[in-house]
């Protein structure tokens, strides 16, 4: 089971905090949430993965879908604090080259805007 907390720390910035497993059973809700946020015109979304203990290919697909949706609306999607399993999954799929990955939400908030296309 996965829960998602949403925070709005600064204007135009949204922090999405999934908790638990992001897998075939829960990835659709993350995907839907990221698409909803993209449609609101958010400039920067940070997906904080510190409380995600497992992510599979459907979870990674939800992140890619969210990235595409945000880019269509002129936004960016950054990741922060992935646990070992999530970081391994990102590296194996080479998505660590697609997503900027930060060590903290604060770092992503401060430096993430510099990466806008």
C-alpha positions, 0 to 999 in steps of 0.5 A, spaced: 500 500 500 502 506 498 500 513 500 502 520 497 503 526 501 503 533 497 506 539 500 507 546 497 513 549 500 514 555 495 510 558 489 510 554 483 513 548 487 510 541 489 513 536 493 510 529 492 512 524 497 510 517 496 510 512 502 511 505 501 511 500 495 510 503 488 509 497 484 504 495 479 498 496 484 500 503 486 503 506 480 497 508 477 495 513 483 502 516 483 502 517 475 495 520 476 497 525 481 503 527 477 499 528 471 494 532 475 499 537 478 502 538 471 496 540 469 495 546 474 502 549 471 507 547 477 514 549 475 517 544 479 515 538 482 520 534 487 518 526 488 521 525 495 523 517 495 525 517 502 519 513 504 519 508 498 522 502 500 520 498 493 519 501 486 518 496 480 518 498 472 511 500 473 513 505 478 519 508 474 514 508 468 509 513 472 515 517 474 517 518 466 509 519 465 509 525 470 516 527 467 513 528 460 506 531 463 510 536 466 515 538 460 509 539 456 506 544 461 513 547 461 515 544 468 521 540 471 521 533 475 526 532 480 527 526 484 530 526 492 533 521 497 532 515 493 533 509 497 538 503 495 533 499 491 530 505 488 537 508 486 539 501 483 532 501 479 534 508 476 541 506 475 539 499 471 534 503 467 539 509 466 533 513 468 539 516 473 541 520 467 534 522 465 532 525 472 536 530 476 537 526 483 538 530 489 540 528 496 535 532 499 528 536 498 532 542 500 537 541 495 532 540 489 528 546 491 535 550 491 538 547 485 532 544 481 530 550 478 537 551 475 536 545 471 530 548 467 531 547 459 
